[in-house]
Every structure is written in C-alpha cells, then in structure tokens.
C-alpha cells in the first residue's frame, strides 16, 4: 500500500491504544495507516507508570474530593492539583464527575472497569506472545503499603471492597513486605498484595515492538497533525498539516486530544479532560524493588524498569496548553524519602509530564458510530496501558461488524 489514501482505515493516534488497534486491524486483513503529530509512543504512552493495574476497579475519584478542593487549589505540590486559572473550564467536568458518583452510576462504572480489567491480563499475554515479546511483562504482582497505624482501617476497608469485586488481594504484614522487598523501610507496617497484576519493563519499548509488528503486517505510520475531519459518502476525509487523507473508516485513538475530531465527525461534544501525570526516572536504582509498590499515604507508585526505577503519580488538572510544572516530578523523589532503608539516588534523574485522557464517569469510549465509518477508542484515564490489548481486541470485533453487547457501557451516546 504505497498510497496512504488507499487505506481501509486511518488510525488517529500512535500511542499504545492506537498502535495495538492498528496491529489488530491489519491482522484482520485491513489496509491501515496510523497518523500522529508525534512519533509512535511519544505521548502519554512514553511515561506511564508501567503498572498493569487490573486491581483498579474503582472510579478515579470519590466524594472526598469535595473536602480536598481547597488543598487542590492552594497546594501546587499536592497529589491532586487543580490549577485555579483552569477552574472555570474544569468545573463542568467536575460537576459531571460528582453526578457519576451517585450509587447507581457508581456501580455501573465499577462494573465497566471490572469487565475491561478482568480481560486485560489475558489479552496482553496473547498480544505479547503473538509478537514474541512476553519477557517485557513481569507478572510478579504489585503491592500497596502503609506506614502509619491510623491508616490500617482504611486499608482493611479497601481490601474488603476489592474482595467484594472479585479482585485477588492478600494482606501482608510488615515483615512479609520486607521479606519480598528487603530494601523497604522498617517504618512500613504492612500492605495489600495483588497477585494478578504485573508491570512492564519498558512501556516505550512495548509500543516500539508493536509498531515493528504492525509494519511487518503492512501498516504505514505518518507523522502528521490531524486538524479536522468530515464524513463523505464513501468514507472519511481528514485534513492534516500536510494535506488530506481519505479512507473508508477512521479510528479515533489519540487520547486526550480526541475530543475535537470526535466532535467534527460525530457532532458529539464529549466531556473529555486531561489528568496531567508526572514521572521521575531514576536510572541508578534498577535493583531496589522486585515489583511495583504504591504508598497509600504518599499517593505515588514506584515501578522497577530496565532503565531504572520510575516514580510516578499525582494528578494535575491544568488542561492541554499550560506548560509542565516539573517541580511536581521532582516532588516524587522527596516523597520517596523514608520509604527505603537508604534514600534513592536522583543522580541523572529525568522528569516527564504527559496527558491522561479522562471522562467524568471514569470509563473509556469504545464504539462504532456514523454507520460504521467512525470507530472510537479513547478516554482510558490511568488505565490506557492496562486496557490497551483488550481494547484492541474489542475494536477488531467492532471493525468486523460484530455486535458486541458487552461494550454497552462504553458507548458514545451515553453522553
């Protein structure tokens, strides 16, 4: 397929979701072109925490967010930050978030997250097996630790809630924690171990290996910025900064940037916002942890990777345009002090910020609309990496014209 305008489908977005979907579609015999303003994997997929977070079956926030609002506005280094200048734009999204915390909607969200997460590990095993890269995923579980006795009740309550939702979880004493991760501090009193989770050794390489596999299947990758789009009688036209691309179908999978093109093609204004996430990569700390460890009190995660130890977390609502506040990334190193017997080295550390795409009900959009001309796969919030492989399988079903009743919770028309 030398001419990209001969494509059956154009995938807009070369992150982990878009690339996994492109490979799936190509294997189904489709002629696929992937277009993105950046090189593959250079958006949020580059710097995520690397955690296969199948245990995260609850919405991104709860009603305690109301109590935290003053701190969100006043503390620039807090784990949950709302830039006060962005408040007028964010307020409608937060109102919808709160409305989705009402009991019936909350339970629908939990059911929707569970359904995707329960299929995620198996989908990743199949996908990595198919490209000969199973070693990139370590299925060693993950751990949530606590340090202060007054947090034990909250931990017990979380374990009870997770058990009710079918999440495999075990309480570990402080001694059990240190047996598994000897470099952690004696201050840690215990934690919850999640055996059915894992972590990726290099999330960016995962994207790269999927790109290589997709290219071997004939997928073309174009670095162009999509500016607009319109439906045509025979398909879809996309206006880019380098011309016009035409195809029979389009898949919108460009994460936090998906709203504008979705509106142009479907007429639907989706309430998509971005949770800006930060990481700090510590290249000299490869041997500190055997698996991903999250601190309950400090609210961040530490994941061992090939390139070092990645400290990640925090949420910042400030939109797509404001510059990154890299002090939030360096704050992660300060938060790590006291968690280990010996403090982590930040020598040659590198900070990063990316845009998590979030909808106010915490569920993604995975759908086929406009008489099948438009496919949608975005809004996976913190779970883009976790849910990428299972999303690709579902998009493949939609592209094949199958009825997929289990995708009802993720339809576009819920908004």
C-alpha positions in Angstrom: 0.0 0.0 0.0 2.2 2.8 -1.3 -0.6 5.4 -1.3 -1.9 6.1 2.2 -5.2 7.3 0.6 -5.8 3.6 -0.4 -6.2 2.7 3.3 -9.3 0.9 4.6 -8.9 2.6 7.9 -6.9 5.5 9.3 -6.0 5.3 13.0 -5.5 8.7 14.5 -3.1 8.3 17.4 0.1 6.3 17.7 0.1 5.7 21.4 -0.3 2.3 23.0 -4.1 2.2 22.2 -3.8 3.2 18.6 -0.8 1.0 17.8 -2.3 -2.1 19.4 -5.5 -1.5 17.5 -3.7 -0.9 14.2 -1.9 -4.2 14.6 -5.2 -6.0 15.4 -6.9 -4.4 12.3 -4.0 -5.3 10.0 -4.1 -8.9 11.1 -7.8 -8.9 10.1 -6.8 -8.0 6.6 -7.3 -4.3 6.7 -5.1 -1.8 5.0 -4.2 0.5 7.9 -2.5 3.9 8.2 -1.6 5.4 11.6 -1.2 9.1 11.8 0.0 11.2 14.8 1.7 14.6 15.3 4.4 12.8 17.3 6.5 9.7 16.7 4.8 6.5 17.9 4.7 6.2 21.7 5.9 9.7 22.5 2.7 10.9 24.2 1.3 9.5 27.5 2.4 6.0 26.5 6.0 7.0 26.8 5.9 7.9 30.5 3.2 5.9 32.2 3.8 4.1 35.4 4.2 0.8 33.6 1.8 -0.9 36.1 -0.7 -3.5 34.7 -3.3 -2.2 37.1 -6.0 -4.8 36.9 -6.9 -4.2 40.6 -8.0 -0.6 39.9 -11.8 -1.2 39.5 -13.0 2.0 41.3 -13.6 5.4 39.7 -10.8 8.0 39.6 -12.3 9.9 42.5 -14.9 9.7 45.3 -16.9 12.1 47.3 -13.8 13.0 49.4 -12.8 15.2 46.5 -15.1 17.9 47.8 -13.1 18.0 51.1 -9.9 18.2 49.2 -10.9 21.0 46.8 -9.3 23.9 48.9 -6.0 22.0 49.1 -6.2 21.2 45.3 -6.4 24.9 44.6 -3.8 26.1 47.1 -1.1 23.4 47.2 0.9 23.3 43.9 2.8 20.2 45.0 -0.2 18.2 46.3 -1.1 14.7 45.0 -4.2 16.1 43.4 -3.8 19.6 42.0 -6.3 21.9 40.2 -4.8 25.0 38.7 -7.1 27.8 39.9 -6.8 29.5 36.5 -8.2 26.4 34.9 -11.1 26.1 37.3 -13.8 27.8 35.1 -13.1 25.3 32.3 -12.8 22.3 34.6 -15.9 23.0 36.7 -18.5 21.4 34.3 -16.3 18.3 34.1 -16.1 18.1 37.9 -19.9 18.5 38.3 -20.4 15.6 36.0 -17.8 13.6 37.9 -19.7 14.2 41.1 -23.0 13.2 39.4 -21.4 10.0 38.4 -20.6 9.2 42.0 -24.3 8.6 42.8 -24.9 5.0 43.8 -26.4 3.6 40.6 -23.9 5.3 38.3 -21.0 4.5 40.5 -21.9 0.8 40.4 -22.1 1.0 36.6 -18.7 2.4 36.5 -17.2 -0.3 38.7 -18.9 -3.0 36.6 -17.5 -1.4 33.4 -14.0 -1.1 34.8 -14.1 -4.7 36.1 -15.2 -6.0 32.7 -12.2 -4.5 30.9 -9.7 -5.1 33.6 -10.6 -8.8 34.0 -9.9 -9.3 30.4 -6.7 -7.2 30.3 -4.0 -9.6 31.5 -5.1 -12.4 29.2 -5.3 -10.0 26.3 -1.8 -8.8 27.0 -0.5 -12.3 27.2 -2.0 -13.1 23.8 -0.7 -10.0 22.2 2.9 -10.2 23.6 3.0 -13.9 22.7 2.0 -13.1 19.1 5.0 -10.7 18.7 7.5 -12.8 20.7 7.9 -10.3 23.5 6.4 -11.9 26.5 9.5 -11.0 28.6 8.5 -7.4 28.5 5.7 -8.1 31.1 6.6 -9.3 34.5 3.7 -11.0 36.2 5.0 -10.7 39.7 2.1 -8.8 41.3 2.2 -5.4 43.0 2.0 -4.0 46.5 0.2 -1.2 48.3 1.9 -0.3 51.5 1.1 1.8 54.6 3.3 3.3 57.3 1.0 4.8 60.0 -1.2 2.7 62.2 -4.2 5.1 61.7 -4.3 4.0 58.0 -4.8 0.4 58.8 -8.6 0.8 59.0 -8.7 2.4 55.5 -6.5 -0.4 54.1 -8.8 -3.0 55.6 -11.9 -1.3 54.2 -10.2 -1.2 50.7 -9.4 -4.9 50.9 -13.0 -5.7 51.8 -14.3 -3.6 48.9 -11.9 -5.1 46.4 -12.7 -8.6 47.6 -16.3 -7.9 47.0 -15.5 -7.0 43.4 -13.5 -10.2 42.8 -10.1 -8.7 43.0 -7.4 -11.1 44.2 -5.8 -9.4 47.2 -3.9 -10.5 50.3 -2.8 -8.7 53.4 0.9 -8.7 54.1 2.5 -7.9 57.4 5.4 -5.5 57.6 7.8 -8.5 57.9 6.2 -10.1 54.8 6.7 -6.9 52.9 10.4 -6.7 53.8 10.9 -10.4 53.0 9.7 -9.7 49.5 11.3 -6.3 49.2 14.2 -6.1 51.7 15.2 -2.6 50.9 12.0 -1.1 52.1 12.0 0.7 55.4 11.1 -0.7 58.8 8.5 2.1 59.0 6.2 0.2 56.6 3.7 -1.7 58.8 2.1 -3.8 56.1 0.2 -3.7 52.8 -2.0 -5.3 50.3 -0.5 -7.6 47.7 -2.3 -8.0 44.3 -1.1 -11.3 42.7 -3.0 -10.9 39.4 -1.2 -7.7 38.4 2.2 -7.0 36.9 4.5 -4.4 35.4 6.1 -3.7 32.0 9.9 -3.4 32.0 9.8 -0.6 29.4 6.5 0.8 28.3 8.0 2.8 25.4 9.7 -0.4 24.0 6.4 -2.2 24.2 5.0 0.4 21.8 8.0 0.1 19.6 7.7 -3.7 19.4 4.1 -3.3 18.4 5.0 -0.8 15.8 7.5 -3.2 14.3 4.9 -6.0 14.2 2.4 -3.6 12.7 4.8 -2.5 10.0 5.5 -6.2 9.2 1.7 -6.5 8.6 1.8 -3.6 6.1 0.7 -0.7 8.4 2.0 2.7 7.4 3.0 5.3 10.0 2.7 9.0 9.1 3.9 11.9 11.4 1.2 14.5 10.6 -1.1 16.6 12.7 -4.8 16.0 12.1 -6.5 19.4 12.1 -10.1 18.5 11.1 -12.3 15.8 9.5 -15.5 15.3 7.7 -17.7 12.4 6.7 -18.0 11.7 2.9 -20.3 9.5 1.0 -17.7 6.8 0.6 -15.9 7.2 3.9 -13.9 9.9 5.8 -11.6 12.8 4.9 -9.0 14.0 7.4 -7.4 17.4 6.9 -3.8 17.3 8.2 -0.9 19.8 8.3 0.4 18.1 5.2 -2.7 17.6 3.1 -5.8 15.4 3.1 -6.1 11.7 4.0 -9.1 9.7 2.8 -10.2 6.3 3.9 -13.4 4.2 4.3 -13.1 4.3 8.1 -11.3 6.2 10.9 -10.4 5.1 14.4 -10.0 8.0 16.8 -7.5 6.8 19.4 -5.5 10.0 20.2 -6.1 10.1 23.9 -6.6 13.5 25.5 -6.6 15.1 22.0 -9.6 13.0 20.8 -12.4 15.5 21.6 -12.1 17.9 18.7 -12.0 15.3 15.9 -14.8 13.3 17.6 -17.0 16.5 17.5 -16.1 17.2 13.9 -17.1 13.7 12.7 -19.9 12.8 15.0 -21.3 16.1 16.1 -21.0 15.0 19.7 -19.1 17.1 22.3 -17.6 14.6 24.6 -16.7 15.8 28.2 -13.1 14.8 27.8 -10.4 16.4 30.0 -6.9 15.5 30.9 -5.3 14.5 34.1 -1.7 15.6 33.7 0.6 12.9 35.2 4.3 13.2 36.1 7.1 10.8 36.5 10.7 10.9 37.6 13.1 8.3 36.2 16.0 7.2 38.5 18.5 5.5 36.2 20.8 4.2 39.0 18.1 2.4 41.0 17.3 -0.7 39.0 17.7 -3.2 41.9 15.6 -1.5 44.6 12.2 -3.3 44.1 11.1 -6.6 42.7 7.7 -5.3 41.6 5.6 -2.1 41.6 5.0 -0.6 45.0 2.5 2.1 45.8 2.4 4.2 49.0 -1.1 4.6 50.5 -0.2 7.8 52.4 2.1 9.4 49.9 0.0 8.6 46.9 2.5 7.6 44.3 3.9 4.4 42.7 7.4 3.1 42.2 8.0 0.7 39.3 11.2 -1.2 38.6 12.1 -1.0 34.9 15.0 -1.8 32.6 16.1 1.9 32.6 15.8 2.4 36.4 13.2 3.0 39.0 10.2 5.1 37.8 8.4 7.2 40.4 5.0 8.2 39.0 1.7 9.5 40.1 0.0 12.7 41.1 -2.9 14.3 39.2 -2.9 17.8 37.9 -5.9 19.5 36.2 -4.5 22.3 34.1 -5.5 21.4 30.5 -3.5 20.7 27.4 -1.9 24.0 26.8 -0.2 25.2 30.1 3.5 24.3 30.4 4.5 21.4 32.6 5.4 22.2 36.2 8.4 19.8 36.5 8.7 20.5 40.2 5.8 18.1 40.5 8.0 15.4 39.1 10.9 16.2 41.4 8.5 16.2 44.3 8.2 12.4 43.7 11.8 12.0 44.9 11.1 14.0 48.0 8.0 11.8 48.7 10.2 8.7 48.5 12.4 9.7 51.4 11.8 7.4 54.3 10.3 4.5 52.3 13.7 2.8 51.9 16.4 1.9 54.3 18.7 4.1 52.3 17.3 7.0 50.2 17.0 6.8 46.5 19.6 8.5 44.3 18.3 11.2 42.0 21.6 11.4 40.1 20.9 11.9 36.4 17.2 11.6 37.0 14.9 12.8 34.2 11.4 14.3 34.8 8.4 13.9 32.4 4.8 15.0 32.1 2.0 13.6 30.0 -1.7 13.9 29.4 -4.1 11.2 30.7 -7.4 11.3 28.8 -10.3 11.1 31.3 -14.1 11.2 31.1 -16.2 12.1 34.1 -17.6 8.5 34.6 -14.0 7.0 34.5 -14.9 4.8 31.6 -13.4 4.9 28.1 -15.4 5.3 24.9 -15.1 2.2 22.7 -17.7 2.3 20.0 -18.6 2.2 16.3 -20.8 5.1 15.0 -21.7 7.0 11.9 -22.8 3.9 10.0 -19.5 2.2 10.9 -17.3 4.9 9.3 -16.1 6.1 12.7 -14.5 3.9 15.4 -13.7 5.3 18.8 -11.2 4.1 21.5 -10.1 6.8 23.9 -10.6 8.1 27.5 -8.9 5.3 29.4 -7.7 7.6 32.2 -5.0 5.9 34.2 -5.6 2.6 32.6 -4.6 3.1 29.0 -1.6 0.7 29.2 -3.6 -1.8 31.2 -6.6 -1.9 28.9 -4.8 -1.4 25.5 -4.7 -5.1 24.5 -8.3 -5.9 25.4 -9.4 -2.6 23.7 -7.7 -3.7 20.5 -9.5 -7.0 20.6 -12.8 -5.2 21.0 -12.1 -2.7 18.3 -11.3 -5.6 16.0 -14.7 -7.0 16.7 -16.4 -3.7 16.0 -14.5 -3.2 12.8 -15.6 -6.7 11.7 -19.2 -5.6 12.1 -19.9 -7.8 15.1 -22.5 -7.0 17.7 -20.6 -6.7 21.0 -23.2 -6.3 23.7 -20.6 -6.1 26.5 -19.4 -2.8 25.0 -22.7 -1.1 26.0 -21.1 0.8 29.0 -18.6 2.4 26.7 -20.9 3.8 24.0 -20.5 7.4 22.8 -24.2 8.0 23.2 -24.1 7.8 27.0 -23.1 11.4 26.9 
